[in-house]
Amino acid sequence: MDTIEIEEMFQALGLVTIKRMFGGKGIYHMGRILALEVGGEILLKADEISAPEFEAAGARRWAYEGKKGKAVNMPYWSIPDDAFDDPDIMARWVRLAYEAAARADK
């Protein structure tokens, strides 16, 4: 996914910064990481407050295989499918991701 596509996806927040990391990209707003781009997919940050909403919307939690072959769950979720067709719905999800990022700083 290129920079312009990512910026459009997060336009409801305003300016985002995109940095290369771990073979993908980190997406930041106001100095807080709120999303990752991994393998061409955007994953939004969630926490114990917002993760149930992502799950209820059919999003998948990102996990990778750890050293002992055990899944390691990360606090990032796929974007619900309906958000790709509606900028207002996308705005809601990226705001939830930013709110989770802000709570993580405290």
Protein Blocks (a to p, Z undefined) as FASTA:
>chain_A
ZZklmmmmmmmnopaddddeehiacddeehiafbdceehiacddddfklmmmmmmnopac
dddddfkopacddfbdcddfklmmomklmmmmmmmmmmmmmmmmZZ
